[in-house]
Amino acid sequence: MGKVLEKEAFGLAAKDNSGVLSPFRFARRETGEKDVRFKVLFCGICHTDLHMIRNDWGMSTYPLVPGHEIVGLVTEVGGKVTKFKTGDKVGVGCMVGSCGSCDSCTEGLENYCPKMIQTYGFKYYDDTITYGGYSDNMVCDEAFIIRIPDNLPLDAAAPLLCAGITVYSPLKYHGLDKPGMHIGVVGLGGLGHVAVKFAKAMGTKVTVISTSDSKRGEAINRLGADAFVVSRDPQQIKGAMGTMDGIINTVSATHSLLPLLGMLKHKGKLVMVGAPEKPLELSVMPLIFGKPI
């Protein structure tokens, strides 16, 4: 390839695994024919960002500009861009590239593409390293940009690009979006609170499962959950046994899965969307016999 033209950008970067971010000037590529450039106005903070900043997963490269819940206003479009124009409200999530031809890509599941390129910390087609949304501007292929509806505030839209889709997708994909179903949501953090709101909007009964009773009021009074179970209370766990059609588990800390499996109905589904640093243990026998605890 020829020399890649560049434009200056400014952001916050991790220079090592200390967890500290500091000012960082770097280069974004010039706007290509299929690229959209936009001014970053808001960027969410995902737990993945924290893991990557500290290199918890052993895959971080520094300097690292995190952020993959990115929204802003289009400032420039390439000559072959057809979906966007200057001034549009847009967003970028976890991905900025894929091969476009494998089975996953042709099925619209680019997140499973073996050559998927993440928004930051990955090598792009031109051999540069991708930088995320903790910055003042972003450039991305239009195929990986979405339009934000005019009636949706940008600050509220940003978390939907990772936390939102992370819980919305399994609810839809696994058929846990039917009115009258009973859905459990484990954890009431960034993912969990959005899962509650989506599940309630879909017409399901929602039970929040948490290690502490301190979030009961928020879950029920503010987010509309129907019930609350403290996972450290054996009696509350026992009362919820065999009652749920599906559980969305958002917890990123080490925890036991057996009590959660016990809350499922026959053919219930436990979906893991949290990312613990250490592997979780799970006995196979309870799965085979359908009697988790």
HUDA-V689550 format. One record per helix or strand. SS is the DSSP state (A for helix, B for strand). FROM is the first residue (numbers start at 1). LEN is the number of residues. If there is no record, write none. Layout:
BEGIN
[[SS & FROM & LEN] [SS & FROM & LEN]]
END
This chain:
BEGIN
[[B & 6 & 9] [B & 21 & 9] [B & 35 & 9] [A & 47 & 8] [B & 64 & 1] [B & 70 & 8] [B & 89 & 4] [B & 95 & 3] [A & 103 & 4] [A & 110 & 3] [B & 117 & 2] [B & 123 & 1] [B & 129 & 1] [B & 135 & 1] [B & 137 & 5] [A & 142 & 3] [B & 146 & 2] [A & 154 & 8] [A & 163 & 11] [B & 182 & 5] [A & 190 & 12] [B & 205 & 6] [A & 213 & 10] [B & 227 & 4] [A & 234 & 6] [B & 244 & 6] [A & 258 & 5] [B & 264 & 9] [A & 284 & 6]]
END
